[in-house]
Amino acid sequence: MGSRTKTQYVCQSCGSSSPKWVGQCPDCSAWNTLVEARVDASVAKAAAKSRGGGISGTAGGRVQSLREVDMRETPRTTTGLSEMDRVLGGGIVPGAVILIGGDPGIGKSTLLLQVLASVQPHLKTLYVTGEESLTQVHLRAHRLGLPELDLPVLAETGVEEILAQIAQHRPGLVVIDSIQTLYTDALDSAPGSVSQLRECAAQLVRHAKASHTAVILVGHVTKEGAIAGPRVLEHMVDSVLYFEHDPGSRFRIIRAVKNRFGAVNELGVFAMGDDGLKEVSNPSALFLSRHEQPVPGSVVTVTRQGSRPLLVEVQALVDRSLVGTPRRVTLGLEGNRLNMLLAVLHRHGGIPLGDQDVFANVVGGMRIQEPAADLPLLLAVLSSFRNRPMPNDLVVFGELGLAGEVRPVAGGEERLAEAAKHGFRRAIVPEANKPRKSVKLDIEVIPVARLEQALAVL
């Protein structure tokens, strides 16, 4: 008698299952995301049982006191690329599982091939490709100037065969390109489905933790820019990295949105060339465009990406609206925050912009996700509205509250030091970020406590 199969409807957004199809997922409230999946009942029960047993495989099932745990720092393997090491928190940790996503053609496979070539003299590696043939991988290596690279490669999509090859060759670092192409014989669903993604990733994570093999998974992204598949895939891994780029630009930004071995939101900057990705050692110079003459609507700020302060230029353009509802457009900034700041400018600065279109942009394709850009954004808007340029040697940062107060931001002294290093001589900062007397900076600091004070200074 054949094994009994069970039909479930799995949400392609969050991974939850339902015994029957419904239009809206009861867990994540997404519409039309439930897809039918047929699973062998006995296999599904065995897989769920194995997942319930944990994935660490290091404690041997024994309860330990926290003081008994070895606190020696795990040695890391550098990737040979300082920008990549910065994002990872110092290098690759044995047993770590890293998920990296990005748009097609952004350079994920190129970067990982360069990483494998760099670490191969110190660590045994394996490159598993499920999307390309071995000939295509060899052509890419030749294009990157690595024709004689003695790199072990495997063209396979069955996760059981991949794990068997890993157990046989015992590499220290494995790259899976990509996780969406893998499948397991335990499930009947197609590769790339939620159930296949979850089970294949679970098997790879269990093996990585048990054998202390570092695994890098390449993930596809959706139209919205998120890694395809359920969010549970991001919860299962140790680090999640995203490739970002401005269309038409040769620069690439890799950002850590989750990292159990380093800082979150850390940033690495690369430039794409004919021979692969090259590191950008001074990213502030990349995102900072110094104008020969002061121009209206341009203000330089210092944003903090992970542990690194970066100088970026915030631009604004204010023009009379020709439609009934003025437009509010932002690139690299949050649109709702711009609307809030314009209300603060009206209430506490006495400057109404209800009949003006406001466009805001961060130069270089950078995305600013911290409130330190509030004050420079408003000053750029006011500069464009009044058609009065800001001084070229001025840098501004600070968060604005709804009551008009200028609130402090983290890392004020590091931001001022980065600005002084690039030749800025004046800085408008929150009162609480005024540097201590013991700190000597070659920059004039103008502390402000309220928005009215900042406007009076200018």
C-alpha positions in Angstrom: 0.0 0.0 0.0 1.5 3.4 -1.0 2.3 6.0 1.5 -0.5 8.4 2.4 -0.1 11.9 0.9 -1.5 15.0 2.6 -2.6 18.2 0.8 -1.8 21.5 2.4 -2.0 25.1 1.2 1.2 27.0 2.0 1.5 30.7 2.1 4.3 31.9 -0.2 4.9 35.0 1.9 5.2 33.7 5.5 5.3 29.9 5.1 2.2 29.1 7.2 0.0 26.2 6.1 -3.7 25.8 6.0 -5.8 22.7 5.4 -7.9 24.5 2.8 -7.4 27.4 0.4 -8.4 30.8 1.5 -8.0 34.1 -0.3 -6.2 35.9 2.6 -3.5 34.2 4.7 -4.7 34.1 8.3 -1.2 34.7 9.7 0.4 37.5 7.5 -2.8 38.8 5.9 -1.3 38.6 2.4 -3.8 38.1 -0.4 -3.7 35.2 -3.0 -0.5 33.7 -1.6 -1.6 30.2 -0.7 -0.4 27.5 -3.0 -1.3 23.8 -3.0 1.4 21.5 -1.8 1.3 17.7 -1.6 3.4 16.2 1.1 4.0 12.6 2.1 2.6 12.4 5.7 5.2 10.1 7.1 8.1 12.1 5.6 6.6 15.3 6.8 6.3 13.9 10.3 9.9 12.8 10.3 11.1 16.1 9.0 9.1 18.0 11.6 10.5 15.8 14.3 14.1 16.4 13.1 13.5 20.1 13.0 12.1 20.1 16.5 15.3 18.5 17.8 17.2 21.7 17.1 19.9 22.5 14.6 22.9 23.2 16.8 24.2 19.7 17.1 26.9 20.9 19.4 25.6 20.4 22.9 25.0 16.7 22.6 21.5 17.0 24.1 23.0 17.7 27.6 21.9 20.6 29.8 24.8 22.7 30.8 25.4 25.6 33.1 26.2 28.8 31.4 29.5 29.1 33.2 30.6 25.8 31.8 30.4 27.1 28.2 33.7 27.7 26.6 34.1 31.5 26.1 37.1 31.4 23.9 36.6 33.5 20.8 35.9 31.4 17.7 38.7 32.0 15.1 37.6 33.7 11.9 38.8 33.3 8.4 39.3 36.5 6.5 37.8 36.7 3.0 40.7 38.8 1.6 38.3 41.7 1.1 38.3 44.1 4.0 34.8 45.5 3.0 33.4 42.0 3.1 35.1 41.2 6.4 33.6 44.4 7.8 30.1 43.4 6.9 30.6 39.9 8.3 32.0 41.2 11.6 35.6 40.3 11.0 35.6 37.3 8.8 33.9 33.9 8.3 33.1 31.9 11.5 33.2 28.1 11.3 29.7 26.7 11.2 28.1 30.0 10.3 25.3 30.1 7.7 25.1 33.3 5.7 22.3 34.2 3.3 23.1 36.8 0.6 20.5 38.3 -1.7 20.3 40.8 -4.5 18.9 41.6 -7.9 19.9 39.4 -10.8 23.2 40.3 -12.3 24.2 42.5 -9.4 27.4 40.5 -8.8 26.6 37.9 -6.1 28.3 35.0 -7.9 31.2 37.2 -8.9 31.8 38.3 -5.4 31.6 34.8 -3.9 33.9 33.4 -6.6 36.4 36.1 -5.6 36.0 35.2 -1.9 36.6 31.5 -2.6 39.7 32.3 -4.6 41.0 34.4 -1.7 40.3 31.9 1.1 41.3 28.7 -0.8 45.0 28.8 0.3 43.9 28.8 3.9 40.6 26.9 3.8 39.2 24.0 1.8 36.2 25.2 -0.3 33.4 23.9 -2.5 31.3 25.9 -5.0 27.9 24.3 -5.7 26.0 25.7 -8.6 22.4 24.9 -9.4 21.8 27.6 -11.9 24.9 27.6 -14.2 26.9 24.9 -15.8 30.5 24.2 -14.9 31.6 25.8 -18.2 29.8 29.0 -17.3 31.5 29.0 -13.9 34.9 28.5 -15.6 34.2 31.3 -18.1 33.4 33.7 -15.2 36.7 32.7 -13.4 38.6 33.4 -16.6 36.9 36.7 -17.0 37.9 37.6 -13.4 41.5 36.7 -14.1 41.3 33.4 -12.2 41.8 30.9 -15.1 44.2 28.7 -13.1 42.0 28.6 -10.0 42.0 25.0 -8.6 38.5 25.4 -7.1 36.4 22.4 -6.4 33.0 22.9 -8.1 29.8 20.8 -8.2 26.8 21.2 -10.4 23.9 19.6 -8.4 20.5 20.5 -7.1 19.6 17.5 -4.9 20.3 18.5 -1.3 21.0 14.9 -0.3 23.7 14.5 -2.9 25.2 17.8 -2.0 25.4 16.8 1.7 27.0 13.5 0.7 29.7 15.3 -1.3 30.3 17.8 1.5 30.7 14.9 4.0 33.1 13.2 1.6 35.3 16.2 0.8 35.0 18.0 4.2 35.3 21.6 3.0 35.5 24.4 5.5 33.5 26.8 3.3 30.6 25.9 1.0 28.8 28.3 -1.4 25.3 27.2 -2.6 24.2 29.2 -5.7 21.3 29.3 -5.2 19.0 28.0 -2.5 15.9 28.4 -4.7 17.2 25.7 -7.1 17.7 23.0 -4.5 15.2 20.3 -3.8 14.9 17.3 -1.4 13.5 13.9 -2.3 11.5 13.9 1.0 9.0 16.4 -0.5 7.0 16.3 -3.8 6.7 20.1 -4.2 8.7 21.9 -6.9 12.1 23.5 -6.2 11.7 27.1 -5.0 8.5 26.4 -3.1 8.1 27.3 0.5 8.3 23.8 1.8 11.4 22.9 -0.4 13.2 26.1 0.7 12.5 25.5 4.4 13.5 21.8 4.4 16.6 22.2 2.2 17.8 25.2 4.3 17.1 23.2 7.5 19.2 20.3 6.3 22.1 22.5 5.3 22.0 24.5 8.6 21.9 21.3 10.6 25.0 19.9 8.8 26.8 23.3 9.1 26.3 23.4 12.9 27.2 19.7 13.4 30.4 19.8 11.2 31.4 23.4 11.8 31.3 24.0 8.0 30.6 27.6 7.0 27.8 27.8 4.4 26.9 30.8 2.2 23.5 30.6 0.6 22.6 32.8 -2.4 19.0 33.8 -2.5 16.7 35.3 -5.2 14.8 38.5 -4.4 11.3 39.5 -5.1 10.1 42.6 -7.0 9.9 44.4 -3.7 13.6 43.6 -3.1 13.1 41.1 -0.3 14.6 37.6 -0.4 12.1 35.3 -2.0 10.5 32.7 0.2 9.2 32.8 3.7 10.7 35.0 6.4 11.5 31.8 8.3 14.5 31.4 5.9 16.1 34.5 7.3 15.4 33.4 10.9 17.2 30.1 10.3 20.5 31.6 9.2 23.1 33.5 11.2 23.6 36.4 8.9 21.5 38.0 6.1 23.3 40.3 3.6 21.7 42.4 0.9 23.3 43.6 -2.3 22.1 47.1 -3.2 22.9 49.4 -6.2 21.7 52.4 -8.0 20.6 51.5 -11.5 23.2 52.7 -14.0 25.9 52.9 -11.4 28.9 50.7 -11.2 29.0 50.9 -7.4 27.6 48.1 -5.2 26.7 48.3 -1.6 26.4 45.2 0.6 24.5 45.6 3.9 24.1 43.3 6.8 20.5 43.3 8.0 21.1 40.4 10.5 24.4 39.2 11.9 24.9 37.0 15.0 28.6 37.6 14.8 28.9 41.3 14.2 27.1 44.7 13.9 23.8 45.0 12.2 23.4 47.5 9.3 27.1 47.3 8.6 28.0 48.5 5.1 30.6 47.4 2.5 31.1 49.3 -0.7 32.4 47.8 -4.0 32.9 49.0 -7.5 32.1 46.7 -10.4 34.8 46.6 -13.1 35.9 44.3 -16.0 37.9 42.1 -13.6 35.2 41.8 -10.9 34.4 43.8 -7.7 37.0 46.1 -6.2 36.8 47.5 -2.7 36.1 51.2 -2.2 38.4 52.2 0.6 37.0 55.8 1.1 33.2 55.5 0.6 32.6 59.1 1.9 34.3 60.4 -1.2 31.9 58.3 -3.3 28.7 59.6 -1.7 29.9 63.2 -1.3 29.9 65.5 -4.4 31.6 68.8 -3.5 30.3 71.6 -5.6 32.8 74.2 -6.8 30.3 76.9 -5.8 27.6 76.7 -3.1 24.2 75.7 -4.6 20.7 76.0 -3.1 19.1 72.8 -1.7 22.3 70.9 -0.9 23.4 70.0 2.7 26.1 67.6 3.7 25.3 65.3 6.7 27.1 62.4 8.4 25.1 59.2 8.6 26.2 56.1 10.6 26.1 52.8 8.8 26.8 50.1 11.4 30.1 51.2 13.0 31.2 53.5 10.1 30.3 57.2 9.8 29.8 58.3 6.2 29.5 61.7 4.7 26.6 62.0 2.2 24.9 64.9 0.4 21.2 65.4 1.0 19.5 67.4 -1.8 16.1 69.0 -2.0 14.2 70.8 -4.7 11.1 72.9 -3.8 8.9 74.2 -6.6 5.4 75.7 -6.8 2.9 72.9 -7.4 0.8 73.0 -10.6 -1.7 70.4 -9.2 -4.2 70.5 -6.4 -2.3 68.0 -4.2 1.5 68.9 -4.0 3.9 66.0 -4.6 6.3 64.6 -2.0 8.9 62.4 -3.6 11.9 60.9 -1.8 14.8 58.8 -2.9 16.9 57.2 -0.2 14.7 58.7 2.5 11.4 57.7 4.1 8.5 59.5 2.5 6.3 59.6 5.6 9.1 61.2 7.6 9.4 64.0 5.0 5.7 64.8 5.5 6.1 64.9 9.2 9.2 67.2 9.0 7.4 69.6 6.7 4.7 69.9 9.3 7.3 70.6 12.0 8.9 73.2 9.8 5.5 74.9 9.4 4.6 74.8 13.1 7.9 75.7 14.7 9.6 77.5 11.8 6.7 79.5 10.5 7.3 78.4 6.9 4.3 76.9 5.1 5.0 74.7 2.1 1.4 73.4 1.5 1.4 74.7 -2.1 4.9 73.5 -3.0 6.2 70.3 -4.5 9.1 68.9 -2.5 11.6 66.4 -3.9 14.4 65.0 -1.7 17.3 62.8 -2.7 20.4 61.2 -1.2 23.3 61.4 -3.7 24.9 58.2 -4.8 22.0 55.8 -4.2 22.6 55.6 -0.5 19.6 54.8 1.7 19.4 56.6 5.1 17.4 54.8 7.7 18.3 56.8 10.8 16.7 60.0 12.1 20.1 61.9 12.0 19.1 63.2 8.5 16.1 65.1 9.9 17.7 68.5 10.5 19.9 68.5 7.3 16.8 67.5 5.2 14.8 70.4 6.5 17.7 72.8 6.0 18.1 71.6 2.4 14.3 72.1 1.8 14.5 75.6 3.3 17.7 76.4 1.2 15.9 75.4 -2.0 12.7 77.3 -1.0 14.6 80.5 -0.3 17.1 79.9 -3.1 19.9 80.6 -0.7 22.9 78.2 -0.8 24.4 76.7 2.3 28.1 77.2 3.0 30.4 74.6 1.4 32.3 73.9 4.6 29.2 73.2 6.7 28.0 69.8 7.9 24.7 69.1 9.8 23.2 66.2 11.6 20.4 65.8 14.2 17.0 64.3 14.9 13.9 66.5 15.1 11.0 65.9 17.4 7.4 66.9 16.9 7.8 69.6 19.5 10.6 71.2 17.5 13.4 70.0 19.7 16.7 68.8 18.1 17.5 65.5 19.7 20.9 63.8 20.0 22.1 60.9 17.8 24.5 58.1 18.5 28.2 58.5 17.7 28.3 62.3 17.6 32.1 62.6 18.1 32.9 60.0 15.5 30.7 61.9 13.0 32.5 65.2 13.8 35.9 63.5 13.4 34.9 62.1 10.0 33.7 65.6 8.9 36.9 67.2 10.0 38.9 64.6 8.2 37.3 65.6 4.9 37.9 69.4 5.4 34.7 70.6 6.9 35.2 73.5 9.3 31.7 74.1 10.8 29.0 71.7 12.1 25.5 72.3 13.4 24.8 69.5 15.9 22.3 68.8 18.7 23.1 70.4 22.0 23.6 67.0 23.6 26.1 66.0 21.0 28.4 68.8 21.8 31.9 67.2 22.2 33.6 67.1 25.6 36.3 69.6 26.5 38.9 66.8 26.4 38.1 66.0 22.8 40.1 68.2 20.4 38.5 68.5 16.9 39.6 70.8 14.1 36.0 72.0 13.5 33.8 74.7 14.8 30.8 73.1 16.6 27.5 75.0 16.7 25.1 73.2 19.2 21.4 73.8 18.9 18.6 72.7 21.1 15.6 73.7 18.9 14.7 74.1 15.2 14.3 77.8 15.7 17.9 78.1 16.8 19.2 76.2 13.8 17.2 78.6 11.5 18.6 81.6 13.4 22.2 80.4 12.9 21.7 80.3 9.2 
